Amino acid sequence: MEKQLRLPIGQKYSQDWHKYNLAKTNEKRLFVELLRDLAKIIPEPKYQFGRPTIPLKDLFFCAGLKLYTGYSGRKAMSDIKSAKEACYISKAPHYNTLTEFLGCSATYDLLLKLLTISAMPLRKLEDKYSLDSSGFGSYQYERWQKAKWKTKRGFRNYLKGHIVIGTRTNIICSCEVTPGNFSDVRQAPPLILKAGANFDIKELSADKAYSGKLVHRIINSIGAIPYIPFKHSSKEPSKDSPEIWNKMFLHFRNNQEEFMEHYHKRSNVETTFGMIKVRLGEFLKCKDYHSQRSELIMKFICHNICCLIQEMYEHGIKINFDKCNKMYVDQKVPDELKTRDASSPQILSSKDLSVK
């Protein structure tokens, strides 16, 4: 069992409680303002004909407000109408319109971009990142662990969120949402490349599920050092193996304590998932699969905004989403590194999930 790092006896966790209290007591007010600022960078399609549609900015704002409050679409209508009276939005959409917005396939791609942009204000605070995934139940009366391990008959499926986070602020830099039976390691290459295009990654840690030669090569290609423990079945360094694989294998074997000091930053990604599930819930309320994917991305965006508010008080960070939008790089992932089609859930065999 891997050793867990602990603070020395007598040493307390350093936290400026005055700044923390200010961030939490002002969070809801600042959340609405930052959500509105992030919505402003969304381009609106040109009106052609027919009945005027609800602006995308308003739909995005209302979806984020609904998930932040934790209410259903019907109960969230009071907050949405209050937001219209405060001029945060121009129109108050019907709750069914919000569901249709989340269910649109184009919404998912839009939210992925907005997620990365929402994390970019903290790019100067981060240089060490971590990668992992966790499940979110698609049925609120049954935990996703039961669905995964099949401890109860008649279970429903769950979705899995794959994320790359900054270990200092717990900000989510890139993500992908797939059905729960999709392999973790196959989602890693595009996640790493997308994060590396917009963030300066010096180190990237992950657990043994990502211990593969391809993952090591991709992390090395963006100028980062991979801190991924090797499995007992891993072969000794050879001429056929990538150079970065051989170097990290020897470092892992000969400098175990130093390696683990870097690797245990990975525990912060577990903290990130815990923050999201406690604050925003671990179950998805939408019924359609496409809506559930967008709903989970919206939860990640809400989490990022909360992290931004905390760092505004901790480090005096100034938020400018327009500037981040201009700096954003849309990483084109090579076809051979793209994940399998996650547009619809499908059951995979054990052979499909095996990683060589």
C-alpha positions as CSV (number, residue, x, y, z in Angstrom):
1,M,0.0,0.0,0.0
2,E,1.4,3.4,-0.9
3,K,2.4,5.7,1.9
4,Q,0.4,8.8,2.5
5,L,2.2,12.1,3.2
6,R,1.3,13.8,6.5
7,L,2.2,17.1,8.1
8,P,4.9,16.8,10.8
9,I,3.7,16.7,14.4
10,G,3.0,20.2,15.7
11,Q,2.7,21.7,12.2
12,K,-0.7,23.1,11.3
13,Y,-2.3,23.5,7.9
14,S,-1.7,27.0,6.7
15,Q,-4.9,28.8,5.9
16,D,-5.7,32.5,6.0
17,W,-9.1,32.2,7.5
18,H,-9.9,35.9,7.1
19,K,-9.5,35.6,3.3
20,Y,-11.3,32.3,3.3
21,N,-14.3,33.7,5.2
22,L,-14.5,36.7,2.8
23,A,-14.5,34.4,-0.2
24,K,-17.2,32.2,1.2
25,T,-19.5,35.0,2.4
26,N,-19.3,36.8,-1.0
27,E,-19.3,33.7,-3.1
28,K,-22.9,33.7,-4.4
29,R,-22.8,37.4,-5.4
30,L,-19.4,37.0,-7.2
31,F,-20.5,33.7,-8.7
32,V,-23.3,35.4,-10.5
33,E,-21.1,38.2,-11.8
34,L,-18.3,35.9,-13.0
35,L,-20.9,33.6,-14.6
36,R,-22.3,36.6,-16.5
37,D,-18.8,37.7,-17.6
38,L,-18.0,34.2,-18.9
39,A,-21.3,34.1,-20.8
40,K,-20.5,37.4,-22.5
41,I,-17.7,35.8,-24.6
42,I,-20.2,33.3,-26.2
43,P,-20.8,34.4,-29.9
44,E,-24.4,34.6,-30.9
45,P,-25.5,33.1,-34.2
46,K,-27.0,35.5,-36.8
47,Y,-30.8,35.7,-36.8
48,Q,-32.2,34.6,-40.1
49,F,-36.0,34.0,-39.9
50,G,-38.7,32.5,-37.7
51,R,-39.4,33.1,-34.0
52,P,-36.6,34.8,-32.2
53,T,-34.6,32.4,-30.0
54,I,-33.3,32.8,-26.5
55,P,-29.7,34.1,-26.6
56,L,-27.1,31.5,-25.9
57,K,-25.6,33.8,-23.3
58,D,-28.8,33.7,-21.3
59,L,-29.2,29.9,-21.7
60,F,-25.7,29.3,-20.4
61,F,-26.1,31.7,-17.5
62,C,-29.4,30.1,-16.4
63,A,-28.0,26.6,-16.7
64,G,-25.0,27.5,-14.5
65,L,-27.3,29.3,-12.0
66,K,-29.6,26.3,-11.8
67,L,-26.8,23.8,-11.1
68,Y,-25.1,26.1,-8.6
69,T,-28.3,26.5,-6.6
70,G,-29.0,22.7,-6.8
71,Y,-32.7,23.2,-7.6
72,S,-34.7,21.5,-10.3
73,G,-35.6,23.4,-13.4
74,R,-39.0,24.4,-12.1
75,K,-37.7,25.5,-8.6
76,A,-34.9,27.5,-10.2
77,M,-37.3,29.7,-12.2
78,S,-37.6,32.1,-9.2
79,D,-33.8,32.7,-9.3
80,I,-33.9,33.0,-13.0
81,K,-36.6,35.6,-12.9
82,S,-34.7,37.5,-10.2
83,A,-31.6,37.4,-12.5
84,K,-33.7,39.0,-15.3
85,E,-34.9,41.7,-13.0
86,A,-31.2,42.4,-12.1
87,C,-30.4,42.7,-15.8
88,Y,-28.0,39.7,-15.8
89,I,-30.0,38.2,-18.6
90,S,-32.3,39.7,-21.3
91,K,-34.9,36.9,-21.3
92,A,-35.9,34.3,-18.7
93,P,-36.1,30.9,-20.6
94,H,-38.6,28.2,-19.8
95,Y,-37.2,25.3,-17.8
96,N,-37.8,22.9,-20.7
97,T,-35.7,25.2,-22.9
98,L,-32.8,24.8,-20.5
99,T,-33.1,21.0,-20.8
100,E,-33.1,21.3,-24.6
101,F,-30.0,23.5,-24.5
102,L,-28.1,20.9,-22.4
103,G,-29.3,18.2,-24.8
104,C,-27.9,19.8,-27.9
105,S,-24.8,18.1,-29.2
106,A,-23.1,21.5,-30.0
107,T,-23.6,22.6,-26.4
108,Y,-21.1,20.0,-25.2
109,D,-18.3,21.3,-27.4
110,L,-19.1,24.9,-26.4
111,L,-18.9,24.0,-22.7
112,L,-15.6,22.2,-23.1
113,K,-14.1,25.5,-24.5
114,L,-15.7,27.6,-21.7
115,L,-14.3,25.2,-19.1
116,T,-10.7,25.7,-20.2
117,I,-11.2,29.5,-20.5
118,S,-12.7,29.6,-17.0
119,A,-9.4,28.0,-15.7
120,M,-7.0,30.2,-17.6
121,P,-6.9,33.1,-15.1
122,L,-5.1,30.8,-12.7
123,R,-2.5,29.5,-15.2
124,K,0.3,31.6,-13.6
125,L,-0.3,29.9,-10.2
126,E,0.0,26.4,-11.5
127,D,2.8,24.3,-12.9
128,K,2.0,20.9,-11.4
129,Y,-1.0,19.1,-12.6
130,S,-2.8,15.8,-12.0
131,L,-5.1,13.5,-14.0
132,D,-7.8,11.1,-12.9
133,S,-11.5,10.2,-13.4
134,S,-14.6,9.6,-11.2
135,G,-18.1,8.4,-11.7
136,F,-21.3,10.4,-11.4
137,G,-24.6,8.6,-11.0
138,S,-27.2,9.0,-13.7
139,Y,-29.9,7.9,-11.3
140,Q,-30.2,9.7,-7.9
141,Y,-31.5,6.7,-6.0
142,E,-28.6,4.5,-6.6
143,R,-24.9,5.3,-6.0
144,W,-22.5,5.0,-9.0
145,Q,-20.3,2.6,-7.1
146,K,-23.1,0.1,-7.0
147,A,-23.6,0.4,-10.7
148,K,-19.8,0.0,-11.3
149,W,-19.4,-3.1,-9.1
150,K,-22.9,-4.6,-9.9
151,T,-23.8,-5.1,-6.2
152,K,-27.5,-4.6,-7.0
153,R,-29.6,-6.0,-9.8
154,G,-31.3,-3.7,-12.3
155,F,-28.8,-0.9,-11.9
156,R,-28.6,2.0,-14.3
157,N,-25.5,3.2,-16.0
158,Y,-23.3,6.1,-14.7
159,L,-21.1,8.6,-16.4
160,K,-17.4,9.2,-15.8
161,G,-15.7,12.6,-15.8
162,H,-12.0,12.6,-16.8
163,I,-10.2,15.7,-15.7
164,V,-6.8,17.4,-15.6
165,I,-6.5,19.7,-12.6
166,G,-4.0,22.2,-11.1
167,T,-2.8,20.7,-7.8
168,R,-2.5,24.1,-6.1
169,T,-5.9,25.6,-6.7
170,N,-7.9,22.5,-7.7
171,I,-8.9,24.3,-11.0
172,I,-10.1,22.0,-13.8
173,C,-8.1,22.7,-17.0
174,S,-9.6,20.1,-19.4
175,C,-12.1,17.3,-19.2
176,E,-14.0,14.7,-21.1
177,V,-17.2,12.9,-20.1
178,T,-17.8,9.3,-21.2
179,P,-20.0,6.3,-20.2
180,G,-18.8,4.7,-17.1
181,N,-17.4,1.6,-18.8
182,F,-14.9,3.5,-20.9
183,S,-11.2,3.0,-20.2
184,D,-9.3,5.8,-18.3
185,V,-6.0,5.5,-20.2
186,R,-7.7,5.9,-23.6
187,Q,-9.1,9.3,-22.6
188,A,-5.7,10.5,-21.4
189,P,-3.9,11.6,-24.6
190,P,-6.4,14.2,-25.8
191,L,-6.9,15.5,-22.3
192,I,-3.1,16.0,-21.8
193,L,-2.7,17.7,-25.2
194,K,-5.6,20.1,-24.7
195,A,-4.3,21.1,-21.3
196,G,-0.7,21.4,-22.5
197,A,-1.9,23.8,-25.3
198,N,-3.2,26.4,-22.8
199,F,-1.2,25.8,-19.6
200,D,2.5,25.5,-18.7
201,I,2.7,22.0,-17.3
202,K,6.0,21.1,-15.6
203,E,4.8,18.0,-13.8
204,L,1.8,15.7,-14.3
205,S,0.9,12.9,-11.9
206,A,-1.5,10.1,-12.3
207,D,-2.2,6.6,-10.8
208,K,-1.2,3.3,-12.2
209,A,-4.2,3.1,-14.5
210,Y,-2.4,5.6,-16.8
211,S,1.0,3.8,-16.6
212,G,1.5,3.3,-20.3
213,K,4.3,4.1,-22.7
214,L,2.0,6.3,-24.9
215,V,0.9,8.4,-22.0
216,H,4.6,8.9,-20.9
217,R,5.5,10.0,-24.4
218,I,2.6,12.5,-24.7
219,I,3.4,14.0,-21.3
220,N,7.0,14.4,-22.3
221,S,6.0,15.9,-25.7
222,I,4.4,18.9,-23.9
223,G,7.5,19.5,-21.9
224,A,6.3,17.9,-18.6
225,I,7.7,15.2,-16.4
226,P,5.3,12.2,-15.8
227,Y,5.1,10.9,-12.2
228,I,3.1,7.7,-12.7
229,P,3.9,4.6,-10.6
230,F,4.8,1.5,-12.5
231,K,2.9,-1.7,-12.3
232,H,4.6,-4.9,-11.0
233,S,4.2,-6.4,-14.5
234,S,6.1,-3.5,-16.1
235,K,9.1,-4.7,-18.1
236,E,12.7,-3.5,-17.5
237,P,14.0,-0.6,-19.7
238,S,15.0,-1.6,-23.2
239,K,16.1,0.0,-26.5
240,D,12.6,-0.5,-27.9
241,S,11.0,1.5,-25.1
242,P,10.7,5.3,-25.2
243,E,13.6,7.2,-23.5
244,I,11.2,8.9,-21.0
245,W,9.8,5.5,-20.0
246,N,13.2,4.2,-19.3
247,K,14.3,7.2,-17.3
248,M,11.2,7.4,-15.2
249,F,11.3,3.6,-14.6
250,L,14.8,3.9,-13.2
251,H,13.9,6.9,-11.2
252,F,10.9,5.1,-9.7
253,R,12.9,2.1,-8.8
254,N,16.0,3.8,-7.4
255,N,14.5,7.0,-5.9
256,Q,11.2,5.7,-4.5
257,E,10.9,8.3,-1.7
258,E,11.6,11.3,-4.0
259,F,9.3,10.0,-6.7
260,M,6.4,9.5,-4.2
261,E,6.8,13.1,-3.0
262,H,5.9,14.3,-6.5
263,Y,3.4,11.6,-7.1
264,H,1.3,12.2,-4.0
265,K,0.3,15.6,-5.4
266,R,-2.2,13.4,-7.3
267,S,-4.3,13.2,-4.1
268,N,-5.5,16.8,-5.0
269,V,-7.6,15.4,-7.9
270,E,-9.5,13.3,-5.4
271,T,-10.1,16.5,-3.3
272,T,-11.4,18.2,-6.5
273,F,-14.0,15.4,-7.1
274,G,-14.9,15.6,-3.4
275,M,-15.5,19.3,-3.6
276,I,-17.7,18.9,-6.7
277,K,-19.8,16.1,-5.3
278,V,-20.3,17.7,-1.9
279,R,-21.1,21.2,-3.2
280,L,-22.9,20.4,-6.5
281,G,-24.0,16.8,-6.0
282,E,-22.8,13.4,-7.3
283,F,-26.0,12.7,-9.2
284,L,-27.1,14.0,-12.6
285,K,-30.7,15.1,-12.8
286,C,-31.1,15.2,-16.6
287,K,-32.7,12.1,-18.1
288,D,-31.1,12.1,-21.6
289,Y,-27.5,11.0,-22.0
290,H,-26.4,14.0,-24.0
291,S,-28.0,16.3,-21.5
292,Q,-26.2,14.5,-18.7
293,R,-22.8,15.0,-20.4
294,S,-23.4,18.8,-20.6
295,E,-24.8,18.9,-17.1
296,L,-21.6,17.4,-15.7
297,I,-19.5,19.9,-17.7
298,M,-21.6,22.7,-16.3
299,K,-20.8,21.4,-12.8
300,F,-17.1,21.5,-13.6
301,I,-17.5,25.1,-14.8
302,C,-19.4,26.1,-11.6
303,H,-16.5,24.5,-9.6
304,N,-14.0,26.5,-11.5
305,I,-15.8,29.8,-10.8
306,C,-15.8,29.0,-7.1
307,C,-12.1,28.4,-7.3
308,L,-11.6,31.7,-9.0
309,I,-13.5,33.5,-6.3
310,Q,-11.3,31.9,-3.6
311,E,-8.1,32.9,-5.5
312,M,-9.4,36.4,-5.9
313,Y,-9.1,36.9,-2.2
314,E,-6.1,34.6,-1.6
315,H,-3.8,36.0,-4.3
316,G,-5.6,39.0,-5.6
317,I,-6.2,37.4,-9.0
318,K,-8.0,39.7,-11.6
319,I,-10.4,37.9,-13.9
320,N,-10.6,38.9,-17.5
321,F,-12.3,36.2,-19.6
322,D,-12.1,38.3,-22.8
323,K,-8.3,38.2,-22.6
324,C,-8.3,34.5,-21.8
325,N,-10.6,33.9,-24.8
326,K,-8.1,35.6,-27.1
327,M,-5.3,33.5,-25.7
328,Y,-7.2,30.2,-25.9
329,V,-5.7,27.6,-28.2
330,D,-8.0,25.0,-29.8
331,Q,-5.7,22.0,-29.8
332,K,-6.3,19.8,-32.8
333,V,-5.8,16.2,-31.6
334,P,-4.4,13.7,-34.1
335,D,-6.9,11.2,-35.4
336,E,-4.9,8.3,-33.9
337,L,-5.1,9.8,-30.4
338,K,-8.8,10.6,-30.5
339,T,-11.0,8.8,-28.0
340,R,-13.6,6.4,-29.2
341,D,-17.0,7.9,-30.2
342,A,-18.7,8.9,-26.9
343,S,-21.7,10.4,-28.6
344,S,-23.9,7.6,-27.3
345,P,-23.4,5.0,-24.5
346,Q,-22.5,1.5,-25.5
347,I,-21.5,-1.6,-23.6
348,L,-18.0,-2.7,-24.1
349,S,-16.6,-6.1,-23.7
350,S,-13.7,-6.9,-21.4
351,K,-11.5,-7.3,-24.5
352,D,-12.3,-3.8,-25.6
353,L,-11.3,-2.4,-22.2
354,S,-8.0,-4.2,-21.9
355,V,-5.0,-2.0,-22.2
356,K,-1.8,-3.3,-23.7
